[in-house]
Amino acid sequence: SITFWKLPYLRIDIGAMSYQKGDYQQAPPYYGGTQQQSTTVIIGQPTTTRITTVIRPSSDRYLTLSIIMTFLCVFFGGILPAALTVAALILSLSAKDDDLRGDKESATRKGRISLILNIASVALTVVMYVIFIIIIAMAAVSRR
């Protein structure tokens, strides 16, 4: 291999490899550098994907009412009113799921049934308390 110098461009010939000052961005292999080759392939224009999200407000479907009534009936009512409110709570959750899936008819129907069960549990609790008060009053009057 022949090495020769040309000024003002430092030119080095080593075998088949030729390096000229300013022609390369990395150090030649004999300085510990590596040679890299990059290829850019352009297939086509990038496409734009538009994602549309429809946000539908979801109604409560008496879920909050069912939760509150369940706690009240468990602590202050009897077993039957508590059972009615638990059924109302399950129907409210099912109605909310139907509403999120987009089945408005089923959600409305289950929400109405949940409301009716909550009203029935309140009415039953009131009737039970009225009967309890009447029994206590009758017992107090009969002792006199």
C-alpha positions in Angstrom: 0.0 0.0 0.0 1.4 3.4 -0.9 1.0 6.4 1.3 1.5 9.9 -0.1 0.7 13.4 0.9 -1.0 16.2 -1.0 -1.4 19.6 0.4 -3.7 21.5 1.3 -6.0 18.4 1.6 -4.5 15.7 3.7 -5.0 12.6 1.5 -4.2 9.1 2.8 -4.4 6.1 0.6 -4.3 2.7 2.4 -5.0 -0.2 0.0 -8.5 0.3 -1.4 -9.6 2.7 1.3 -9.2 6.4 0.7 -9.9 9.1 3.3 -9.7 12.8 2.7 -9.8 15.5 5.3 -13.3 16.8 5.6 -15.0 13.9 3.7 -16.0 11.9 6.7 -17.7 12.7 9.9 -16.3 9.8 12.0 -12.8 8.7 12.6 -11.4 6.2 10.2 -11.3 2.6 11.4 -7.7 2.6 12.3 -8.4 5.3 14.9 -10.9 3.1 16.6 -14.0 4.5 15.0 -16.7 2.6 13.3 -18.3 2.9 9.9 -22.0 3.2 9.9 -24.4 3.1 7.0 -27.9 4.5 7.2 -30.6 4.1 4.7 -33.8 6.2 4.6 -36.7 4.6 2.8 -39.7 6.8 2.1 -42.8 4.7 1.5 -45.4 7.4 1.2 -46.9 10.4 2.9 -47.9 9.9 6.5 -51.6 9.5 6.9 -53.7 11.4 9.4 -56.1 9.4 11.6 -58.9 11.3 13.2 -60.4 9.7 16.3 -63.8 11.0 17.3 -65.0 10.4 20.8 -68.6 10.9 21.7 -69.1 11.9 25.3 -72.5 11.2 26.5 -73.5 12.4 30.0 -74.4 9.4 32.1 -77.2 9.8 34.5 -77.1 8.4 38.0 -80.2 6.2 37.5 -81.0 6.4 41.2 -77.7 4.8 42.3 -77.0 7.4 45.0 -80.6 7.2 46.3 -80.3 3.4 46.4 -77.0 3.5 48.4 -78.3 6.0 50.9 -81.6 4.1 51.3 -79.7 0.8 51.8 -77.7 2.2 54.7 -80.8 3.8 56.2 -82.9 0.7 56.0 -80.2 -1.5 57.3 -79.7 0.6 60.4 -83.3 1.9 61.0 -85.6 -0.3 59.0 -86.2 -4.0 59.0 -85.1 -6.9 57.0 -87.7 -6.6 54.3 -87.0 -2.8 53.6 -83.3 -3.6 53.5 -83.9 -6.4 51.0 -85.9 -4.1 48.8 -83.2 -1.4 48.8 -80.5 -4.0 48.0 -82.5 -5.1 45.0 -82.9 -1.5 44.0 -79.1 -1.0 44.4 -78.4 -4.0 42.1 -80.9 -2.7 39.5 -79.4 0.8 39.7 -76.0 -0.6 38.9 -77.4 -2.6 36.1 -79.2 0.5 34.7 -76.0 2.5 34.9 -74.1 -0.2 32.9 -76.9 -0.3 30.3 -76.7 3.5 30.1 -72.9 3.4 29.4 -73.4 0.7 26.8 -76.0 2.9 25.0 -79.1 0.9 25.8 -81.2 3.8 27.0 -84.5 1.9 27.0 -83.3 -0.8 29.3 -81.5 1.7 31.5 -84.7 3.8 31.9 -86.8 0.7 32.7 -84.4 -0.6 35.4 -84.0 2.9 36.8 -87.8 3.2 37.3 -88.0 -0.2 38.9 -85.1 0.9 41.3 -87.0 4.1 42.2 -90.2 2.1 42.8 -88.3 -0.3 45.1 -86.7 2.5 47.0 -90.1 4.2 47.5 -91.7 0.9 48.6 -88.9 0.4 51.2 -89.5 3.9 52.6 -93.2 3.3 52.7 -92.8 -0.1 54.4 -90.4 1.3 56.9 -92.9 4.1 57.8 -95.7 1.6 58.1 -93.6 -0.6 60.4 -92.8 2.4 62.6 -96.4 3.5 62.7 -97.5 -0.1 63.7 -94.7 -0.2 66.3 -95.9 3.2 67.8 -99.6 2.0 67.8 -98.6 -1.2 69.6 -96.6 0.7 72.2 -99.4 3.2 72.7 -102.0 0.4 73.1 -99.8 -1.3 75.6 -99.4 1.9 77.6 -103.2 2.6 77.6 -104.0 -1.0 78.7 -101.8 -0.7 81.7 -103.8 2.2 83.2 
